[in-house]
Amino acid sequence: MTTARAGIVHDAGRQADRTRLTIAFALIVVFMAAEVASGVIAHSLALLSDAGHMLSDAAALGFSLFAIALAARPARGAMTFGFKRAEILSAQANGITLVVLAAVIAYEAVRRLFDPPRVHAWPVLAVALAGVVVNLAATWTLAGADQRSLNIHSSFKHLLADLYGFAGTAVAAGVILLSGFQRADPIVSLGVAALMVRSGAALVRASARVLLEASPARLDPDAIGAALVERAGVVEVHDLHVWEITSGFPALSAHVLVGADSDCHAARRDMEALLRERFGLDHTTLQVDHVGRDLLAIEPASLAAGSARPARPPGAPGARSGAPDAAQANTSNN
């Protein structure tokens, strides 16, 4: 297990991700404020729904920054892994928030389909095109971050969804300008809500896998077990567990039996190298024992004392036989 090298890589990547997240967060927050103001002035639900989606993106980025700060704290006391799963908790909260916002936007969109307000299309078109530019910049910034991080990856996907949303908003504004069809705005809002539900559901599902300690999607426990048992000297592999402590931090533990004449330490080093090189597993705990060794039997002291007491010959004082003792004989005679 090479935790020192993995720790250095995680720390360097975490600092780079923090810088990228900060830049993207600033871009999103500034534009979100401008979009809310424009949506209120233009009476555009499409702009307000996009602003709601961008609010969830800003929250995801903010939670990611907070989770990175927590994850940097050293493990101590009861927190033997530190706060590395903070980003998983924030990712699940972000996913639930996305779904709730989508439900609110969908409800308002359906209401406006029946009673559409007048939308000022020119401000909507201007803000939508500006949103495409801002989201392209934020997406490009996050593209260089570690996509194995659940929060960062989900934020990246949300920004891509925003690009589709702003493109749809621009199309709706164009339709309104050309034809006066006011219902184009709530129709686009329903599309944005669908994107939010898709992103939120995927985020909740992915975070739940980590919290339930399922094996990472890219790792097959059966394939790992088969690869281990094929190594020289390995007889059996059981109690194999593969889980994810946090995004991009998989872990494995297993009990391995090797032949009686095998070097268990050499076998452990060989299996650790296999897990690291073929499966990308750096955090591994392998208990390696020899097969066929007699185990020490431990039994209660009373049983041990009873089994150690020698049998008394028949007729000896205190010896028991098939005949009743004196007390029993006298009772039966009376």
Summary of the structure (lengths in Angstrom):
residues: 334
radius of gyration: 33.2
end to end distance: 80.6
largest distance: 121.9
contacts: 1053
relative contact order: 0.11
helix: 65%
strand: 10%
